Amino acid sequence: MLPFDLLLVLPSFSPAHIGLFLAAALPIAASVLAAASAIPQLILLLRARSATGVSIAGWATTASASAVWIVHSMLNGSTTTALAMAVPAVLTLAIFALAVAWGGDRRGAATPFVFLAVVGAVALTGTPQLFTALLATTVFWSYGPSLFAMWTADDLSGNSTATWAIAAVYGLIWGGYGLLSADVAVIVNGSINLALGGAVLTGLVLAKRGIRDEVVATVTGQFTAITTATAQFAVIRPVTAAIHVIRPHTAPTTASLPIVSPVSETP
């Protein structure tokens, strides 16, 4: 027999209490997941000593975005959010360094510099709403190069599947925290993390199974067919409409023919 009655304990957890608990727990969970997502990638790099297919620009921009979030959180007095980003930032920086040292994918090398330039320009405007919008979309900058690499690189052996699976779950947890805290930047950032993390993971899994190129070719073919059909319809429809407009003015009708009186012949 239990030493207490669960029916007496459970009702004490009101929705308000649960909300407060989640508001405190979700940032911690997000911090753990963000740190955990980098660990499999870091371990794989250290074991293989090869970063083939790992996007250098992606990890460099992720580290830069984490630094921006930390500074923003500290300036706004959100120590919890800053701590949630600190450990992942350090691990991400380590992955970036190893990717540079061990032959990572160097395409898009200018991305982190462009990102930081945009951040600086937006900060100089002194518009909090604009800066919040930029923070919400930092994941585009972070995941963009990695997403491109996952769907185009010939060899992705240096990438960890577990890293991107955890990253997608992180997006779900982070977005949930944003909902509870009514932070629009966190909500949008978490949602985009979930979507893009899933897209990166999908490309990596398909590539490792050897069917990525086939899927890309199929989707590209379908898209081309739909685009071509839409373009043809867009051309044919105005022409057909023009024919319908012109036809009543050009086609002779009985009513429009001149009436000719019969000529009487004299016998």
RODO-2510 file (C-alpha; in nm, 4 decimals, decimal comma):
residues 267
     n   res          X          Y          Z
     1     m     0,0000     0,0000     0,0000
     2     l     0,1276     0,3452    -0,0883
     3     p     0,2115     0,5742     0,2065
     4     f    -0,0042     0,8491     0,0547
     5     d    -0,3189     0,8819    -0,1489
     6     l    -0,2474     0,9811    -0,5098
     7     l    -0,5998     1,1151    -0,5453
     8     l    -0,5204     1,3684    -0,2748
     9     v    -0,1842     1,4649    -0,4201
    10     l    -0,2680     1,5025    -0,7899
    11     p    -0,5399     1,7680    -0,7560
    12     s    -0,2878     1,9983    -0,5890
    13     f    -0,1184     2,0384    -0,9269
    14     s    -0,3355     2,3060    -1,0773
    15     p    -0,2881     2,4250    -1,4377
    16     a    -0,1107     2,7323    -1,2998
    17     h     0,1353     2,5150    -1,1061
    18     i     0,1952     2,2938    -1,4083
    19     g     0,2552     2,6012    -1,6241
    20     l     0,5097     2,7388    -1,3776
    21     f     0,6832     2,4018    -1,3603
    22     l     0,7064     2,3720    -1,7385
    23     a     0,8238     2,7318    -1,7733
    24     a     1,1144     2,6453    -1,5443
    25     a     1,1787     2,2943    -1,6783
    26     l     1,1603     2,3488    -2,0540
    27     p     1,4595     2,5877    -2,0781
    28     i     1,6645     2,3341    -1,8831
    29     a     1,5462     2,0537    -2,1105
    30     a     1,6224     2,2667    -2,4157
    31     s     1,9691     2,3418    -2,2795
    32     v     2,0365     1,9720    -2,2213
    33     l     1,9116     1,8784    -2,5693
    34     a     2,1056     2,1580    -2,7383
    35     a     2,4235     2,0389    -2,5686
    36     a     2,3389     1,6728    -2,6282
    37     s     2,2779     1,7314    -3,0000
    38     a     2,6379     1,8429    -3,0487
    39     i     2,7923     1,5550    -2,8532
    40     p     2,7375     1,2729    -3,1103
    41     q     2,8824     1,4927    -3,3847
    42     l     3,1809     1,5815    -3,1698
    43     i     3,2428     1,2156    -3,0797
    44     l     3,2175     1,1081    -3,4437
    45     l     3,4724     1,3695    -3,5484
    46     l     3,7142     1,2718    -3,2744
    47     r     3,6859     0,9020    -3,3625
    48     a     3,7032     0,9315    -3,7407
    49     r     3,9338     1,2339    -3,7516
    50     s     3,7487     1,3256    -4,0695
    51     a     3,4848     1,5915    -4,1282
    52     t     3,3831     1,4840    -4,4781
    53     g     3,0499     1,6448    -4,5661
    54     v     3,0330     1,8517    -4,2459
    55     s     2,9406     2,2109    -4,3289
    56     i     3,2024     2,4462    -4,1854
    57     a     2,9849     2,7490    -4,2593
    58     g     2,6861     2,5847    -4,0899
    59     w     2,8645     2,5210    -3,7608
    60     a     3,0424     2,8581    -3,7685
    61     t     2,7126     3,0393    -3,8161
    62     t     2,5480     2,8291    -3,5442
    63     a     2,8219     2,9297    -3,3002
    64     s     2,7796     3,2949    -3,4013
    65     a     2,4020     3,2755    -3,3601
    66     s     2,4410     3,1214    -3,0145
    67     a     2,6716     3,4071    -2,9139
    68     v     2,4159     3,6630    -3,0355
    69     w     2,1388     3,4909    -2,8371
    70     i     2,3550     3,4881    -2,5230
    71     v     2,4347     3,8590    -2,5492
    72     h     2,0717     3,9457    -2,6233
    73     s     1,9485     3,7394    -2,3274
    74     m     2,1980     3,8913    -2,0870
    75     l     2,1091     4,2440    -2,1954
    76     n     1,7413     4,1687    -2,1371
    77     g     1,7989     4,0080    -1,7972
    78     s     1,7084     3,6564    -1,9114
    79     t     1,9859     3,4619    -1,7424
    80     t     1,8024     3,1325    -1,7906
    81     t     1,7977     3,1684    -2,1676
    82     a     2,1633     3,2745    -2,1705
    83     l     2,2658     2,9690    -1,9711
    84     a     2,0567     2,7497    -2,2019
    85     m     2,2705     2,8665    -2,4949
    86     a     2,6154     2,8768    -2,3305
    87     v     2,7150     2,5083    -2,3265
    88     p     2,5866     2,4378    -2,6810
    89     a     2,7795     2,7416    -2,8024
    90     v     3,1075     2,6020    -2,6677
    91     l     3,0448     2,2556    -2,8180
    92     t     2,9416     2,4072    -3,1503
    93     l     3,2598     2,6118    -3,1591
    94     a     3,4608     2,2934    -3,0996
    95     i     3,2868     2,1158    -3,3884
    96     f     3,3557     2,4135    -3,6135
    97     a     3,7268     2,4038    -3,5257
    98     l     3,7520     2,0283    -3,5929
    99     a     3,5615     2,0624    -3,9192
   100     v     3,8125     2,3234    -4,0358
   101     a     4,1062     2,1062    -3,9299
   102     w     3,9789     1,7785    -4,0776
   103     g     3,8469     1,8685    -4,4202
   104     g     3,4879     1,9796    -4,3794
   105     d     3,2688     2,1148    -4,6572
   106     r     3,3911     2,4695    -4,7234
   107     r     3,1030     2,5886    -4,9420
   108     g     2,9224     2,8999    -4,8241
   109     a     3,2198     3,0187    -4,6210
   110     a     3,0948     3,3786    -4,6235
   111     t     2,7677     3,2932    -4,4460
   112     p     2,8776     3,3603    -4,0830
   113     f     3,0366     3,6924    -4,1805
   114     v     2,7245     3,8044    -4,3664
   115     f     2,5136     3,6962    -4,0694
   116     l     2,7177     3,8994    -3,8210
   117     a     2,7120     4,1997    -4,0551
   118     v     2,3327     4,1814    -4,0738
   119     v     2,3095     4,1502    -3,6943
   120     g     2,5291     4,4563    -3,6508
   121     a     2,3298     4,6584    -3,9030
   122     v     1,9984     4,5696    -3,7398
   123     a     2,1355     4,6462    -3,3930
   124     l     2,2455     4,9912    -3,5117
   125     t     1,8897     5,0736    -3,6185
   126     g     1,7872     5,0648    -3,2532
   127     t     1,4567     4,8933    -3,3389
   128     p     1,3790     4,6185    -3,0846
   129     q     1,1020     4,4671    -3,2986
   130     l     1,3344     4,4317    -3,5966
   131     f     1,6069     4,2760    -3,3844
   132     t     1,3547     4,0309    -3,2355
   133     a     1,2499     3,9290    -3,5850
   134     l     1,6149     3,8701    -3,6761
   135     l     1,6673     3,6552    -3,3667
   136     a     1,3651     3,4469    -3,4609
   137     t     1,5216     3,3637    -3,7968
   138     t     1,8811     3,2953    -3,6890
   139     v     1,8181     2,9254    -3,7459
   140     f     1,7872     2,9902    -4,1209
   141     w     2,1420     3,1189    -4,1182
   142     s     2,2617     2,8368    -3,8931
   143     y     2,0987     2,5440    -4,0713
   144     g     2,1087     2,6816    -4,4265
   145     p     2,4624     2,5683    -4,5176
   146     s     2,4158     2,2293    -4,3485
   147     l     2,0839     2,1788    -4,5253
   148     f     2,2507     2,2543    -4,8575
   149     a     2,5342     2,0125    -4,7809
   150     m     2,2998     1,7304    -4,6774
   151     w     2,1162     1,7442    -5,0071
   152     t     2,4101     1,8060    -5,2428
   153     a     2,7361     1,6659    -5,0994
   154     d     2,8572     1,3368    -5,2434
   155     d     2,9957     1,2047    -4,9145
   156     l     2,8263     1,2747    -4,5791
   157     s     3,0141     1,0193    -4,3720
   158     g     3,1382     1,2851    -4,1311
   159     n     2,7860     1,3793    -4,0192
   160     s     2,6091     1,2288    -3,7184
   161     t     2,2452     1,1254    -3,7651
   162     a     2,1844     1,1405    -3,3889
   163     t     2,2939     1,5048    -3,3796
   164     w     2,0251     1,6158    -3,6217
   165     a     1,7552     1,3964    -3,4679
   166     i     1,8165     1,5565    -3,1288
   167     a     1,8283     1,9005    -3,2938
   168     a     1,4758     1,8494    -3,4282
   169     v     1,3474     1,7501    -3,0833
   170     y     1,5249     2,0517    -2,9383
   171     g     1,3249     2,2729    -3,1723
   172     l     1,0020     2,1228    -3,0395
   173     i     1,0997     2,1806    -2,6754
   174     w     1,2371     2,5298    -2,7390
   175     g     0,9226     2,6332    -2,9238
   176     g     0,7107     2,4985    -2,6378
   177     y     0,9024     2,7143    -2,3921
   178     g     0,8402     3,0134    -2,6167
   179     l     0,4652     2,9478    -2,6031
   180     l     0,4669     2,9361    -2,2245
   181     s     0,6796     3,2476    -2,1906
   182     a     0,4934     3,4330    -2,4696
   183     d     0,8263     3,5049    -2,6396
   184     v     0,7590     3,5392    -3,0121
   185     a     1,1262     3,5128    -3,1058
   186     v     1,1626     3,1831    -2,9196
   187     i     0,8363     3,0457    -3,0645
   188     v     0,9360     3,1160    -3,4231
   189     n     1,2945     3,0089    -3,3657
   190     g     1,1861     2,6784    -3,2134
   191     s     0,9382     2,6094    -3,4931
   192     i     1,1970     2,6760    -3,7611
   193     n     1,4497     2,4631    -3,5708
   194     l     1,2037     2,1760    -3,5800
   195     a     1,1259     2,2150    -3,9509
   196     l     1,4817     2,2675    -4,0750
   197     g     1,6314     2,0148    -3,8355
   198     g     1,3881     1,7597    -3,9751
   199     a     1,4805     1,8585    -4,3317
   200     v     1,8531     1,8197    -4,2608
   201     l     1,7916     1,4851    -4,0908
   202     t     1,5829     1,3631    -4,3845
   203     g     1,8542     1,4507    -4,6355
   204     l     2,1206     1,2788    -4,4246
   205     v     1,9171     0,9591    -4,3741
   206     l     1,8245     0,9356    -4,7420
   207     a     2,1874     0,9925    -4,8444
   208     k     2,3174     0,7229    -4,6096
   209     r     2,0586     0,4806    -4,7493
   210     g     2,1673     0,5634    -5,1026
   211     i     1,8285     0,6886    -5,2228
   212     r     1,8678     1,0639    -5,1812
   213     d     1,9536     1,1337    -5,5447
   214     e     1,6626     0,9202    -5,6615
   215     v     1,4213     1,1077    -5,4352
   216     v     1,5603     1,4447    -5,5486
   217     a     1,5263     1,3426    -5,9140
   218     t     1,1669     1,2283    -5,8607
   219     v     1,0640     1,5424    -5,6745
   220     t     1,2440     1,7641    -5,9267
   221     g     1,0742     1,5847    -6,2155
   222     q     0,7309     1,6226    -6,0590
   223     f     0,7951     1,9887    -5,9850
   224     t     0,9120     2,0505    -6,3422
   225     a     0,6036     1,8767    -6,4823
   226     i     0,3686     2,0803    -6,2624
   227     t     0,5497     2,4043    -6,3451
   228     t     0,5397     2,3304    -6,7191
   229     a     0,1705     2,2417    -6,7097
   230     t     0,0927     2,5566    -6,5109
   231     a     0,2890     2,7739    -6,7557
   232     q     0,1137     2,6185    -7,0551
   233     f    -0,2249     2,6709    -6,8948
   234     a    -0,1352     3,0309    -6,8177
   235     v    -0,0536     3,0878    -7,1872
   236     i    -0,3469     2,8931    -7,3349
   237     r    -0,6127     3,0442    -7,1136
   238     p    -0,5622     3,4093    -7,2234
   239     v    -0,5474     3,2972    -7,5878
   240     t    -0,8720     3,1020    -7,5501
   241     a    -1,0355     3,3971    -7,3795
   242     a    -0,9214     3,6266    -7,6610
   243     i    -1,0687     3,3914    -7,9215
   244     h    -1,4022     3,3947    -7,7431
   245     v    -1,3954     3,7740    -7,7374
   246     i    -1,2973     3,8144    -8,1016
   247     r    -1,5290     3,5501    -8,2472
   248     p    -1,8619     3,7387    -8,2029
   249     h    -1,7150     4,0388    -8,3867
   250     t    -1,5683     3,8453    -8,6758
   251     a    -1,8009     3,5566    -8,7418
   252     p    -2,0871     3,6552    -8,9743
   253     t    -2,4370     3,5798    -8,8599
   254     t    -2,7692     3,5786    -9,0368
   255     a    -2,8737     3,8941    -8,8616
   256     s    -2,5678     4,0787    -8,9816
   257     l    -2,5997     3,9822    -9,3511
   258     p    -2,7436     4,2494    -9,5824
   259     i    -3,0953     4,1899    -9,7008
   260     v    -3,1103     4,1665   -10,0790
   261     s    -3,4487     4,2190   -10,2423
   262     p    -3,5316     3,9765   -10,5224
   263     v    -3,5071     4,1288   -10,8703
   264     s    -3,8279     4,0846   -11,0630
   265     e    -3,7871     3,9855   -11,4221
   266     t    -4,0174     4,1176   -11,6770
   267     p    -4,1594     3,8551   -11,9046
***
